[in-house]
C-alpha cells in the first residue's frame, strides 16, 4: 500500500519565515529606540550634573572677608626750605598730597594661609581714576615722624606683606598718598580699597563708617 505525499500546503503550526523576520526586526528596532531614549536621559543627567558642579564651584566661599572700619583723609601741603644742604639758596618746591588712612579688618576664611602682598586705594576725580599703593609698615611709621602733627591715631600698621593664618583675623591701619590738591579731592566721586593675595582672588572693600576729613 503506497503512501500519499501531500504537496503545496503549510501547516498552521509551522511559523512563517517572513513573519518571523519582520517580528524580529520590529523587536530590534524597539530595543534600539529604548537604548536611544536611555542614552539621551543619561546624557541629560550628566550635563545637568556638570552644570550643577560648575555653578557650585563658581559660588565657593571667598578666601577672605573683611571690613573698612574707619577712614581718615588728610590734605598735606608742604614746601621745601629754599636752601640746599650747604645753605645756598635754591628754588622752593611745593607739594600737595592727599593722605588716605584706612583701618581694616581681614579674616582668612580658607584652610590655607593667605599672603597679602598689595593694598591699593582707588578713587575717581575730574581727570579720571587714580590708584595709590599702600606704604609698607616701616614707611607708615615714618610718616608720623615726618609729620608729628598728623591728626590720625598712630595705631599698628597693616602692612602689604602680611601673612594671615587659616581662620585668623588681622587688623591695622594702612596709608596711601595721592598727588592731588584738596580741591581736586573734594570733587572725587568714589572710594574703595583692594586687597590682593597670592594665588587667591582680590578682596574689594568700601568704607563702612563715616569718613573723617581733616579740613
Phi, psi and omega per residue, in radians:
X1 nan 2.198 -3.082
X2 -1.470 2.830 3.115
X3 -1.773 2.370 3.100
X4 -1.520 2.327 3.100
X5 -1.698 2.247 3.140
X6 -1.618 2.189 -3.106
X7 -2.146 2.763 2.951
X8 1.379 -0.006 3.108
X9 -1.974 2.975 3.097
X10 -2.425 2.275 3.137
X11 -1.179 2.521 3.073
X12 -1.136 -0.373 3.134
X13 -1.452 -0.199 -3.121
X14 -1.575 2.169 -3.086
X15 -1.163 2.591 3.073
X16 -1.433 2.042 -3.103
X17 -0.976 -0.710 -3.114
X18 -1.152 -0.727 3.138
X19 -1.126 -0.668 3.131
X20 -1.123 -0.739 3.134
X21 -1.112 -0.716 3.135
X22 -1.138 -0.718 3.135
X23 -1.131 -0.754 3.130
X24 -1.095 -0.695 3.131
X25 -1.136 -0.724 3.115
X26 -1.106 -0.680 3.127
X27 -1.128 -0.725 3.134
X28 -1.133 -0.698 3.115
X29 -1.112 -0.696 3.122
X30 -1.112 -0.761 3.098
X31 -1.085 -0.698 3.132
X32 -1.116 -0.723 3.113
X33 -1.111 -0.703 3.119
X34 -1.094 -0.735 3.115
X35 -1.079 -0.713 3.127
X36 -1.120 -0.703 3.128
X37 -1.099 -0.796 3.133
X38 -1.132 -0.700 3.130
X39 -1.100 -0.714 3.110
X40 -1.134 -0.711 3.133
X41 -1.127 -0.741 3.139
X42 -1.133 -0.717 3.120
X43 -1.086 -0.715 3.127
X44 -1.094 -0.729 3.123
X45 -1.109 -0.744 -3.130
X46 -1.128 -0.720 3.112
X47 -1.118 -0.765 3.118
X48 -1.072 -0.719 3.124
X49 -1.137 -0.701 3.129
X50 -1.121 -0.709 3.114
X51 -1.136 -0.725 3.134
X52 -1.089 -0.753 3.126
X53 -1.092 -0.724 3.140
X54 -1.100 -0.765 -3.126
X55 -1.148 -0.787 -3.137
X56 -1.100 -0.731 3.114
X57 -1.113 -0.630 -3.141
X58 -1.286 -0.275 -3.113
X59 -1.901 0.390 3.138
X60 -1.131 2.631 -3.098
X61 -1.033 2.591 3.126
X62 -1.161 2.691 3.127
X63 -1.204 -0.511 -3.100
X64 -2.478 2.568 2.999
X65 -2.225 2.887 -3.128
X66 -3.106 -3.040 3.141
X67 -2.694 2.671 2.989
X68 -1.820 1.858 -2.999
X69 -1.543 -0.359 -3.123
X70 -2.749 2.511 3.088
X71 -2.367 2.324 3.052
X72 -2.099 2.371 3.090
X73 -2.012 2.178 -3.124
X74 -2.261 1.938 3.025
X75 -1.293 2.251 -3.121
X76 -2.082 2.006 3.073
X77 -1.837 2.128 -3.092
X78 -2.275 2.561 3.060
X79 -2.318 2.499 3.055
X80 -1.292 2.885 -3.055
X81 -1.249 -0.399 -3.074
X82 1.594 0.126 3.108
X83 -2.335 2.543 3.093
X84 -1.488 -3.041 -3.073
X85 -1.095 -0.412 3.131
X86 -1.630 0.037 3.124
X87 1.566 0.035 3.141
X88 -1.377 2.491 -3.127
X89 -1.148 2.567 3.091
X90 -2.648 2.751 -3.104
X91 -1.051 2.449 3.069
X92 -1.266 2.572 3.048
X93 -2.043 2.431 -3.093
X94 -1.975 2.345 3.130
X95 -2.173 2.266 3.016
X96 -2.079 2.125 -3.141
X97 -2.360 2.674 3.008
X98 -1.976 2.035 3.071
X99 -1.617 2.218 3.100
X100 -1.985 1.976 3.082
X101 -1.773 2.366 3.094
X102 -2.311 2.357 3.037
X103 -1.755 2.059 -3.033
X104 -2.077 2.701 3.047
X105 -2.255 2.106 -3.083
X106 -2.132 2.286 3.141
X107 -2.059 2.311 3.102
X108 -1.473 1.929 -3.127
X109 -1.544 -0.193 -3.034
X110 -1.557 3.085 3.116
X111 -1.650 0.064 -3.139
X112 -2.163 2.783 3.083
X113 -1.100 2.589 3.036
X114 -1.897 2.378 -3.126
X115 -1.951 1.757 3.108
X116 -1.323 2.143 -3.104
X117 -2.204 -0.047 3.088
X118 -2.783 2.391 3.004
X119 -2.189 2.253 3.112
X120 -2.228 2.597 3.021
X121 -1.930 2.338 -3.045
X122 -2.199 2.363 3.097
X123 -2.603 2.870 3.114
X124 -2.192 2.188 3.094
X125 -2.061 -2.951 -3.012
X126 -1.024 -0.626 -3.092
X127 -1.603 0.147 3.070
X128 2.119 -2.991 -3.106
X129 -1.281 2.526 3.082
X130 -2.243 2.468 3.104
X131 -2.287 2.397 3.116
X132 -2.281 2.410 3.129
X133 -1.511 2.448 3.130
X134 -1.229 2.571 3.119
X135 -1.272 2.627 3.014
X136 -1.170 2.904 -3.056
X137 -0.982 -0.761 -3.123
X138 -1.147 -0.694 3.129
X139 -1.213 -0.581 3.068
X140 -1.041 -0.777 3.138
X141 -1.172 -0.594 -3.127
X142 -1.144 -0.477 3.122
X143 -1.069 -0.690 -3.125
X144 -1.291 -0.386 3.035
X145 -1.340 -0.750 -3.128
X146 -1.212 -0.590 -3.119
X147 -2.215 1.381 -3.085
X148 -1.091 -0.354 3.139
X149 -1.579 0.193 -3.140
X150 -0.991 2.081 -3.045
X151 -1.454 0.877 -3.139
X152 -2.335 2.369 3.101
X153 -1.018 2.311 -3.133
X154 -1.601 1.385 3.126
X155 -1.611 -3.116 3.109
X156 -1.046 2.510 -3.108
X157 -1.437 2.557 2.898
X158 -1.794 1.790 -3.020
X159 -1.560 2.573 3.109
X160 -1.119 -0.094 3.127
X161 -1.854 0.485 -3.075
X162 -1.404 2.432 3.005
X163 -1.847 2.275 -3.100
X164 -2.007 2.041 -3.121
X165 -1.230 2.826 3.124
X166 -1.015 2.235 3.140
X167 1.379 -0.031 -3.092
X168 -1.513 2.600 3.014
X169 -2.035 2.237 3.069
X170 -2.038 2.662 3.079
X171 -2.566 2.738 -3.133
X172 2.949 -3.132 -3.090
X173 -1.925 2.434 3.056
X174 -2.178 2.888 -3.118
X175 -2.448 2.427 3.026
X176 -2.210 2.696 -3.118
X177 -2.261 2.386 3.092
X178 -2.032 2.429 3.058
X179 -1.460 1.308 -3.121
X180 -2.368 2.676 3.024
X181 -1.474 2.917 3.113
X182 -1.074 -0.681 -3.137
X183 -1.130 -0.704 3.093
X184 -1.128 -0.727 -3.124
X185 -1.155 -0.683 -3.111
X186 -1.041 -0.374 -3.132
X187 -1.680 0.171 -3.101
X188 -1.182 2.683 -3.014
X189 -1.803 -0.475 -3.071
X190 -2.697 2.988 -3.142
X191 -2.758 2.169 3.044
X192 -2.587 2.961 -3.051
X193 -2.281 2.428 -3.093
X194 -2.119 2.250 3.126
X195 -1.975 2.050 -3.082
X196 -1.826 2.321 3.141
X197 -2.061 2.634 3.041
X198 -1.220 2.295 3.041
X199 1.151 0.190 3.140
X200 -2.364 2.724 3.112
X201 -1.096 2.673 3.090
X202 -1.196 2.718 3.064
X203 -1.968 2.061 -3.138
X204 -1.827 2.251 -3.098
X205 -2.267 2.615 3.024
X206 -2.094 2.705 -3.099
X207 -1.024 2.432 3.118
X208 -1.789 -0.131 -3.120
X209 -2.252 2.974 3.125
X210 -1.076 2.492 -3.141
X211 -1.530 2.229 3.127
X212 -1.578 2.083 -3.117
X213 -1.969 2.169 3.107
X214 -1.434 2.011 -3.130
X215 -1.582 nan nan
